[in-house]
Amino acid sequence: MDTTARREHWLRAIAAAADPAALAAIDTRLFGPKGEVPEFVRSVTALPKDERPAFGKAANAVKVEVEQALAARREQFAAAALAQELAGSAFDPTEPGPRAARGTLHPITIVQNELVDLFTSMGFRWEDGPEVESEYFNFDALNIPGDHPARESQDTFWCKAQPGLGRNLLRTHTSPVQVRTMQRLTRQGFHAPLKVVVPGRCFRSETVDKTHEHTFYQMEGLVVDRDVSTANLIHTMKTCLRVILERDVQVRLRPGFFPFVEPGFELDVNCPFCSGRGCSVCKQSGWIEILPCGMVHPNVLRQGGIDPEAYTGFAFGMGLQRVVMLRYGIDDIRQFMGGDLRFLRQFPEVAR
Ligand code: PHE
């Protein structure tokens, strides 16, 4: 048989295979041990020399073509088998899969994001600091002397002391980032104004109840510039509370003591639940204590490498949970970390 006749013969056999088993038998006959195809290709050696190149080329082309025809027929059988299987079952591969449930943002995250957006729009930058902090940044640099009651073990989670290194602790507030930021900016050549916010997690060894958590969130604010005054502080705080509580607010300042501010204040907002008339939330006073703040103490500016004769500043430390509780009317701080999905799912799904 010549090349053309062989080709026809083999291709016809492949096309005629009725099922995968018949096709497999043909495969063995053509390509298995003593297979017809390789034998045919090898028959080139029996030809006179001048006929070999032309025959070799043609025989190889037929071999490739037959291989492809086998593979194509195999695919046909596989596709037919799959179609048959699908036709007999209720499975519809074109149906969309089940929709994965999307989570919701934690209410603290919602309010924190809003606050950061607001403060960045007012020219503040977002700063970060470590949760495991040194005694120096958490206390000493903030003008909190060694015998201050805040250092006592009932308030502070101390880390195991490492020989040669100072003592570490879980930061009890976000204020240590004040001095960290000032020191870093002074090293880089300080240019006023400095305006930063520092959202972050803080820890205190407290007995947990309706209004106290051992792990809580604060947002620190710090502004340092020439001629910064209490009026700037009040204006900034009012703007921030108006946006977050979504209504006009009145504020008042009472003296408050924090070693790192002088003067220090407790800023109160008129009660959002009774508009200042007096209710159980504000304990009939009409006011809610919302954030401690004050003018940065000269010693703290000095620790940051900034000259207190030339610059002044204000700082505030907002308790984020407190703001969230006022905003959504939540009366138990333990809800935030309680992991109850029924609580968490009440907050809007926000894509950011
Ligand atoms: N760091 C203080 C606290 O956690 C709050 C504070 C911050 C007070 C900034 C004044 C200025 O209690």
Boltz pocket constraint, residues with backbone or C-beta under 6 A from the ligand:
constraints:
  - pocket:
      binder: B
      contacts: [[A, 172], [A, 173], [A, 174], [A, 175], [A, 221], [A, 258], [A, 261], [A, 264], [A, 265], [A, 292], [A, 293], [A, 294], [A, 315], [A, 316], [A, 317], [A, 318]]
      max_distance: 6.0
